[in-house]
Amino acid sequence: MQSDFLLEKLLHSIFEEIIKGAFSMKALYFEHFGGSEVLQYGELSKPVIRDNEVLVEVEYIGLNFADIYRRRGAYHIEKHNPYINGYEGAGIVVEIGSKVTETKSR
């Protein structure tokens, strides 16, 4: 009886993590400009791609001066919160928009 309850609780926990992972991602990000103290690491909603975009599951990022300038507000691109760090990255294409006709690998 007790082992059935523990097994059920474990399976429920695993199922929750799988579902959560399907709709979220971990990221290094910031929500307002400033020094390194504004950086946060945590879970964000998984992006929804447009027809002409791909979704990449990023495995590695390179932080460079563009990321630092952007965090400080000196290298601004279109406004969208949160700002996710890692202009340069490598990963696996996991979703392809309906109007994407080709991809490149390096």
Phi and psi in radians as a Rosetta constraint file:
Dihedral C 1 N 2 CA 2 C 2 CIRCULARHARMONIC -1.071 0.35
Dihedral N 2 CA 2 C 2 N 3 CIRCULARHARMONIC -0.718 0.35
Dihedral C 2 N 3 CA 3 C 3 CIRCULARHARMONIC -1.168 0.35
Dihedral N 3 CA 3 C 3 N 4 CIRCULARHARMONIC -0.604 0.35
Dihedral C 3 N 4 CA 4 C 4 CIRCULARHARMONIC -1.111 0.35
Dihedral N 4 CA 4 C 4 N 5 CIRCULARHARMONIC -0.715 0.35
Dihedral C 4 N 5 CA 5 C 5 CIRCULARHARMONIC -1.126 0.35
Dihedral N 5 CA 5 C 5 N 6 CIRCULARHARMONIC -0.778 0.35
Dihedral C 5 N 6 CA 6 C 6 CIRCULARHARMONIC -1.135 0.35
Dihedral N 6 CA 6 C 6 N 7 CIRCULARHARMONIC -0.717 0.35
Dihedral C 6 N 7 CA 7 C 7 CIRCULARHARMONIC -1.097 0.35
Dihedral N 7 CA 7 C 7 N 8 CIRCULARHARMONIC -0.774 0.35
Dihedral C 7 N 8 CA 8 C 8 CIRCULARHARMONIC -1.078 0.35
Dihedral N 8 CA 8 C 8 N 9 CIRCULARHARMONIC -0.732 0.35
Dihedral C 8 N 9 CA 9 C 9 CIRCULARHARMONIC -1.130 0.35
Dihedral N 9 CA 9 C 9 N 10 CIRCULARHARMONIC -0.723 0.35
Dihedral C 9 N 10 CA 10 C 10 CIRCULARHARMONIC -1.110 0.35
Dihedral N 10 CA 10 C 10 N 11 CIRCULARHARMONIC -0.813 0.35
Dihedral C 10 N 11 CA 11 C 11 CIRCULARHARMONIC -1.087 0.35
Dihedral N 11 CA 11 C 11 N 12 CIRCULARHARMONIC -0.708 0.35
Dihedral C 11 N 12 CA 12 C 12 CIRCULARHARMONIC -1.070 0.35
Dihedral N 12 CA 12 C 12 N 13 CIRCULARHARMONIC -0.752 0.35
Dihedral C 12 N 13 CA 13 C 13 CIRCULARHARMONIC -1.101 0.35
Dihedral N 13 CA 13 C 13 N 14 CIRCULARHARMONIC -0.770 0.35
Dihedral C 13 N 14 CA 14 C 14 CIRCULARHARMONIC -1.093 0.35
Dihedral N 14 CA 14 C 14 N 15 CIRCULARHARMONIC -0.784 0.35
Dihedral C 14 N 15 CA 15 C 15 CIRCULARHARMONIC -1.040 0.35
Dihedral N 15 CA 15 C 15 N 16 CIRCULARHARMONIC -0.761 0.35
Dihedral C 15 N 16 CA 16 C 16 CIRCULARHARMONIC -1.056 0.35
Dihedral N 16 CA 16 C 16 N 17 CIRCULARHARMONIC -0.729 0.35
Dihedral C 16 N 17 CA 17 C 17 CIRCULARHARMONIC -1.145 0.35
Dihedral N 17 CA 17 C 17 N 18 CIRCULARHARMONIC -0.680 0.35
Dihedral C 17 N 18 CA 18 C 18 CIRCULARHARMONIC -1.130 0.35
Dihedral N 18 CA 18 C 18 N 19 CIRCULARHARMONIC -0.820 0.35
Dihedral C 18 N 19 CA 19 C 19 CIRCULARHARMONIC -1.100 0.35
Dihedral N 19 CA 19 C 19 N 20 CIRCULARHARMONIC -0.779 0.35
Dihedral C 19 N 20 CA 20 C 20 CIRCULARHARMONIC -1.051 0.35
Dihedral N 20 CA 20 C 20 N 21 CIRCULARHARMONIC -0.744 0.35
Dihedral C 20 N 21 CA 21 C 21 CIRCULARHARMONIC -1.134 0.35
Dihedral N 21 CA 21 C 21 N 22 CIRCULARHARMONIC -0.496 0.35
Dihedral C 21 N 22 CA 22 C 22 CIRCULARHARMONIC -1.247 0.35
Dihedral N 22 CA 22 C 22 N 23 CIRCULARHARMONIC -0.379 0.35
Dihedral C 22 N 23 CA 23 C 23 CIRCULARHARMONIC -2.071 0.35
Dihedral N 23 CA 23 C 23 N 24 CIRCULARHARMONIC 0.054 0.35
Dihedral C 23 N 24 CA 24 C 24 CIRCULARHARMONIC -2.451 0.35
Dihedral N 24 CA 24 C 24 N 25 CIRCULARHARMONIC 2.952 0.35
Dihedral C 24 N 25 CA 25 C 25 CIRCULARHARMONIC -2.566 0.35
Dihedral N 25 CA 25 C 25 N 26 CIRCULARHARMONIC 2.763 0.35
Dihedral C 25 N 26 CA 26 C 26 CIRCULARHARMONIC -1.635 0.35
Dihedral N 26 CA 26 C 26 N 27 CIRCULARHARMONIC 2.513 0.35
Dihedral C 26 N 27 CA 27 C 27 CIRCULARHARMONIC -2.703 0.35
Dihedral N 27 CA 27 C 27 N 28 CIRCULARHARMONIC 2.681 0.35
Dihedral C 27 N 28 CA 28 C 28 CIRCULARHARMONIC -1.677 0.35
Dihedral N 28 CA 28 C 28 N 29 CIRCULARHARMONIC 2.075 0.35
Dihedral C 28 N 29 CA 29 C 29 CIRCULARHARMONIC -2.577 0.35
Dihedral N 29 CA 29 C 29 N 30 CIRCULARHARMONIC 2.978 0.35
Dihedral C 29 N 30 CA 30 C 30 CIRCULARHARMONIC -2.517 0.35
Dihedral N 30 CA 30 C 30 N 31 CIRCULARHARMONIC 2.669 0.35
Dihedral C 30 N 31 CA 31 C 31 CIRCULARHARMONIC -1.877 0.35
Dihedral N 31 CA 31 C 31 N 32 CIRCULARHARMONIC -0.290 0.35
Dihedral C 31 N 32 CA 32 C 32 CIRCULARHARMONIC -2.576 0.35
Dihedral N 32 CA 32 C 32 N 33 CIRCULARHARMONIC 2.764 0.35
Dihedral C 32 N 33 CA 33 C 33 CIRCULARHARMONIC -1.256 0.35
Dihedral N 33 CA 33 C 33 N 34 CIRCULARHARMONIC 2.638 0.35
Dihedral C 33 N 34 CA 34 C 34 CIRCULARHARMONIC 2.842 0.35
Dihedral N 34 CA 34 C 34 N 35 CIRCULARHARMONIC -2.841 0.35
Dihedral C 34 N 35 CA 35 C 35 CIRCULARHARMONIC -1.396 0.35
Dihedral N 35 CA 35 C 35 N 36 CIRCULARHARMONIC -2.960 0.35
Dihedral C 35 N 36 CA 36 C 36 CIRCULARHARMONIC -1.095 0.35
Dihedral N 36 CA 36 C 36 N 37 CIRCULARHARMONIC -0.298 0.35
Dihedral C 36 N 37 CA 37 C 37 CIRCULARHARMONIC -1.177 0.35
Dihedral N 37 CA 37 C 37 N 38 CIRCULARHARMONIC -0.285 0.35
Dihedral C 37 N 38 CA 38 C 38 CIRCULARHARMONIC -1.466 0.35
Dihedral N 38 CA 38 C 38 N 39 CIRCULARHARMONIC -0.186 0.35
Dihedral C 38 N 39 CA 39 C 39 CIRCULARHARMONIC -1.175 0.35
Dihedral N 39 CA 39 C 39 N 40 CIRCULARHARMONIC 2.442 0.35
Dihedral C 39 N 40 CA 40 C 40 CIRCULARHARMONIC -2.329 0.35
Dihedral N 40 CA 40 C 40 N 41 CIRCULARHARMONIC 2.592 0.35
Dihedral C 40 N 41 CA 41 C 41 CIRCULARHARMONIC -2.147 0.35
Dihedral N 41 CA 41 C 41 N 42 CIRCULARHARMONIC 2.160 0.35
Dihedral C 41 N 42 CA 42 C 42 CIRCULARHARMONIC -3.075 0.35
Dihedral N 42 CA 42 C 42 N 43 CIRCULARHARMONIC -2.925 0.35
Dihedral C 42 N 43 CA 43 C 43 CIRCULARHARMONIC -1.624 0.35
Dihedral N 43 CA 43 C 43 N 44 CIRCULARHARMONIC 2.370 0.35
Dihedral C 43 N 44 CA 44 C 44 CIRCULARHARMONIC -2.213 0.35
Dihedral N 44 CA 44 C 44 N 45 CIRCULARHARMONIC 2.826 0.35
Dihedral C 44 N 45 CA 45 C 45 CIRCULARHARMONIC -1.130 0.35
Dihedral N 45 CA 45 C 45 N 46 CIRCULARHARMONIC 2.462 0.35
Dihedral C 45 N 46 CA 46 C 46 CIRCULARHARMONIC -1.128 0.35
Dihedral N 46 CA 46 C 46 N 47 CIRCULARHARMONIC 2.348 0.35
Dihedral C 46 N 47 CA 47 C 47 CIRCULARHARMONIC -1.127 0.35
Dihedral N 47 CA 47 C 47 N 48 CIRCULARHARMONIC 2.567 0.35
Dihedral C 47 N 48 CA 48 C 48 CIRCULARHARMONIC -1.763 0.35
Dihedral N 48 CA 48 C 48 N 49 CIRCULARHARMONIC 2.120 0.35
Dihedral C 48 N 49 CA 49 C 49 CIRCULARHARMONIC -1.467 0.35
Dihedral N 49 CA 49 C 49 N 50 CIRCULARHARMONIC 2.725 0.35
Dihedral C 49 N 50 CA 50 C 50 CIRCULARHARMONIC -1.574 0.35
Dihedral N 50 CA 50 C 50 N 51 CIRCULARHARMONIC 3.028 0.35
Dihedral C 50 N 51 CA 51 C 51 CIRCULARHARMONIC -1.037 0.35
Dihedral N 51 CA 51 C 51 N 52 CIRCULARHARMONIC -0.514 0.35
Dihedral C 51 N 52 CA 52 C 52 CIRCULARHARMONIC -1.803 0.35
Dihedral N 52 CA 52 C 52 N 53 CIRCULARHARMONIC 0.368 0.35
Dihedral C 52 N 53 CA 53 C 53 CIRCULARHARMONIC -2.132 0.35
Dihedral N 53 CA 53 C 53 N 54 CIRCULARHARMONIC 2.862 0.35
Dihedral C 53 N 54 CA 54 C 54 CIRCULARHARMONIC -2.141 0.35
Dihedral N 54 CA 54 C 54 N 55 CIRCULARHARMONIC 2.715 0.35
Dihedral C 54 N 55 CA 55 C 55 CIRCULARHARMONIC -1.916 0.35
Dihedral N 55 CA 55 C 55 N 56 CIRCULARHARMONIC 2.190 0.35
Dihedral C 55 N 56 CA 56 C 56 CIRCULARHARMONIC -1.937 0.35
Dihedral N 56 CA 56 C 56 N 57 CIRCULARHARMONIC 2.223 0.35
Dihedral C 56 N 57 CA 57 C 57 CIRCULARHARMONIC -1.442 0.35
Dihedral N 57 CA 57 C 57 N 58 CIRCULARHARMONIC 1.803 0.35
Dihedral C 57 N 58 CA 58 C 58 CIRCULARHARMONIC -1.346 0.35
Dihedral N 58 CA 58 C 58 N 59 CIRCULARHARMONIC 2.267 0.35
Dihedral C 58 N 59 CA 59 C 59 CIRCULARHARMONIC -1.795 0.35
Dihedral N 59 CA 59 C 59 N 60 CIRCULARHARMONIC -0.530 0.35
Dihedral C 59 N 60 CA 60 C 60 CIRCULARHARMONIC -2.462 0.35
Dihedral N 60 CA 60 C 60 N 61 CIRCULARHARMONIC 2.456 0.35
Dihedral C 60 N 61 CA 61 C 61 CIRCULARHARMONIC -2.185 0.35
Dihedral N 61 CA 61 C 61 N 62 CIRCULARHARMONIC 2.734 0.35
Dihedral C 61 N 62 CA 62 C 62 CIRCULARHARMONIC -1.992 0.35
Dihedral N 62 CA 62 C 62 N 63 CIRCULARHARMONIC 2.123 0.35
Dihedral C 62 N 63 CA 63 C 63 CIRCULARHARMONIC -1.592 0.35
Dihedral N 63 CA 63 C 63 N 64 CIRCULARHARMONIC 2.238 0.35
Dihedral C 63 N 64 CA 64 C 64 CIRCULARHARMONIC -2.376 0.35
Dihedral N 64 CA 64 C 64 N 65 CIRCULARHARMONIC -3.001 0.35
Dihedral C 64 N 65 CA 65 C 65 CIRCULARHARMONIC -1.106 0.35
Dihedral N 65 CA 65 C 65 N 66 CIRCULARHARMONIC -0.524 0.35
Dihedral C 65 N 66 CA 66 C 66 CIRCULARHARMONIC -1.053 0.35
Dihedral N 66 CA 66 C 66 N 67 CIRCULARHARMONIC -0.686 0.35
Dihedral C 66 N 67 CA 67 C 67 CIRCULARHARMONIC -1.152 0.35
Dihedral N 67 CA 67 C 67 N 68 CIRCULARHARMONIC -0.707 0.35
Dihedral C 67 N 68 CA 68 C 68 CIRCULARHARMONIC -1.169 0.35
Dihedral N 68 CA 68 C 68 N 69 CIRCULARHARMONIC -0.820 0.35
Dihedral C 68 N 69 CA 69 C 69 CIRCULARHARMONIC -1.078 0.35
Dihedral N 69 CA 69 C 69 N 70 CIRCULARHARMONIC -0.697 0.35
Dihedral C 69 N 70 CA 70 C 70 CIRCULARHARMONIC -1.105 0.35
Dihedral N 70 CA 70 C 70 N 71 CIRCULARHARMONIC -0.771 0.35
Dihedral C 70 N 71 CA 71 C 71 CIRCULARHARMONIC -1.064 0.35
Dihedral N 71 CA 71 C 71 N 72 CIRCULARHARMONIC -0.612 0.35
Dihedral C 71 N 72 CA 72 C 72 CIRCULARHARMONIC -1.368 0.35
Dihedral N 72 CA 72 C 72 N 73 CIRCULARHARMONIC -0.250 0.35
Dihedral C 72 N 73 CA 73 C 73 CIRCULARHARMONIC 1.614 0.35
Dihedral N 73 CA 73 C 73 N 74 CIRCULARHARMONIC 0.136 0.35
Dihedral C 73 N 74 CA 74 C 74 CIRCULARHARMONIC -1.623 0.35
Dihedral N 74 CA 74 C 74 N 75 CIRCULARHARMONIC -0.216 0.35
Dihedral C 74 N 75 CA 75 C 75 CIRCULARHARMONIC -2.274 0.35
Dihedral N 75 CA 75 C 75 N 76 CIRCULARHARMONIC 1.267 0.35
Dihedral C 75 N 76 CA 76 C 76 CIRCULARHARMONIC -1.535 0.35
Dihedral N 76 CA 76 C 76 N 77 CIRCULARHARMONIC 2.376 0.35
Dihedral C 76 N 77 CA 77 C 77 CIRCULARHARMONIC -2.053 0.35
Dihedral N 77 CA 77 C 77 N 78 CIRCULARHARMONIC -3.090 0.35
Dihedral C 77 N 78 CA 78 C 78 CIRCULARHARMONIC -0.854 0.35
Dihedral N 78 CA 78 C 78 N 79 CIRCULARHARMONIC 2.500 0.35
Dihedral C 78 N 79 CA 79 C 79 CIRCULARHARMONIC -1.290 0.35
Dihedral N 79 CA 79 C 79 N 80 CIRCULARHARMONIC 2.193 0.35
Dihedral C 79 N 80 CA 80 C 80 CIRCULARHARMONIC -2.788 0.35
Dihedral N 80 CA 80 C 80 N 81 CIRCULARHARMONIC 2.269 0.35
Dihedral C 80 N 81 CA 81 C 81 CIRCULARHARMONIC -1.861 0.35
Dihedral N 81 CA 81 C 81 N 82 CIRCULARHARMONIC 2.523 0.35
Dihedral C 81 N 82 CA 82 C 82 CIRCULARHARMONIC -1.364 0.35
Dihedral N 82 CA 82 C 82 N 83 CIRCULARHARMONIC 2.767 0.35
Dihedral C 82 N 83 CA 83 C 83 CIRCULARHARMONIC -1.491 0.35
Dihedral N 83 CA 83 C 83 N 84 CIRCULARHARMONIC 2.159 0.35
Dihedral C 83 N 84 CA 84 C 84 CIRCULARHARMONIC -1.752 0.35
Dihedral N 84 CA 84 C 84 N 85 CIRCULARHARMONIC 2.241 0.35
Dihedral C 84 N 85 CA 85 C 85 CIRCULARHARMONIC -1.317 0.35
Dihedral N 85 CA 85 C 85 N 86 CIRCULARHARMONIC 2.731 0.35
Dihedral C 85 N 86 CA 86 C 86 CIRCULARHARMONIC 1.872 0.35
Dihedral N 86 CA 86 C 86 N 87 CIRCULARHARMONIC 1.202 0.35
Dihedral C 86 N 87 CA 87 C 87 CIRCULARHARMONIC -1.063 0.35
Dihedral N 87 CA 87 C 87 N 88 CIRCULARHARMONIC -0.613 0.35
Dihedral C 87 N 88 CA 88 C 88 CIRCULARHARMONIC -1.833 0.35
Dihedral N 88 CA 88 C 88 N 89 CIRCULARHARMONIC 2.323 0.35
Dihedral C 88 N 89 CA 89 C 89 CIRCULARHARMONIC -2.758 0.35
Dihedral N 89 CA 89 C 89 N 90 CIRCULARHARMONIC 2.920 0.35
Dihedral C 89 N 90 CA 90 C 90 CIRCULARHARMONIC -2.398 0.35
Dihedral N 90 CA 90 C 90 N 91 CIRCULARHARMONIC 2.460 0.35
Dihedral C 90 N 91 CA 91 C 91 CIRCULARHARMONIC -3.049 0.35
Dihedral N 91 CA 91 C 91 N 92 CIRCULARHARMONIC -2.792 0.35
Dihedral C 91 N 92 CA 92 C 92 CIRCULARHARMONIC -2.060 0.35
Dihedral N 92 CA 92 C 92 N 93 CIRCULARHARMONIC 2.301 0.35
Dihedral C 92 N 93 CA 93 C 93 CIRCULARHARMONIC -1.233 0.35
Dihedral N 93 CA 93 C 93 N 94 CIRCULARHARMONIC 2.103 0.35
Dihedral C 93 N 94 CA 94 C 94 CIRCULARHARMONIC -1.956 0.35
Dihedral N 94 CA 94 C 94 N 95 CIRCULARHARMONIC -0.220 0.35
Dihedral C 94 N 95 CA 95 C 95 CIRCULARHARMONIC -2.659 0.35
Dihedral N 95 CA 95 C 95 N 96 CIRCULARHARMONIC 2.430 0.35
Dihedral C 95 N 96 CA 96 C 96 CIRCULARHARMONIC -2.190 0.35
Dihedral N 96 CA 96 C 96 N 97 CIRCULARHARMONIC 2.251 0.35
Dihedral C 96 N 97 CA 97 C 97 CIRCULARHARMONIC -1.159 0.35
Dihedral N 97 CA 97 C 97 N 98 CIRCULARHARMONIC 2.737 0.35
Dihedral C 97 N 98 CA 98 C 98 CIRCULARHARMONIC -1.146 0.35
Dihedral N 98 CA 98 C 98 N 99 CIRCULARHARMONIC -0.373 0.35
Dihedral C 98 N 99 CA 99 C 99 CIRCULARHARMONIC -1.775 0.35
Dihedral N 99 CA 99 C 99 N 100 CIRCULARHARMONIC 0.078 0.35
Dihedral C 99 N 100 CA 100 C 100 CIRCULARHARMONIC -1.370 0.35
Dihedral N 100 CA 100 C 100 N 101 CIRCULARHARMONIC 2.189 0.35
Dihedral C 100 N 101 CA 101 C 101 CIRCULARHARMONIC -1.850 0.35
Dihedral N 101 CA 101 C 101 N 102 CIRCULARHARMONIC -0.322 0.35
Dihedral C 101 N 102 CA 102 C 102 CIRCULARHARMONIC -2.751 0.35
Dihedral N 102 CA 102 C 102 N 103 CIRCULARHARMONIC 2.704 0.35
Dihedral C 102 N 103 CA 103 C 103 CIRCULARHARMONIC -2.318 0.35
Dihedral N 103 CA 103 C 103 N 104 CIRCULARHARMONIC 2.771 0.35
Dihedral C 103 N 104 CA 104 C 104 CIRCULARHARMONIC -2.087 0.35
Dihedral N 104 CA 104 C 104 N 105 CIRCULARHARMONIC 2.545 0.35
Dihedral C 104 N 105 CA 105 C 105 CIRCULARHARMONIC -2.088 0.35
Dihedral N 105 CA 105 C 105 N 106 CIRCULARHARMONIC 2.594 0.35
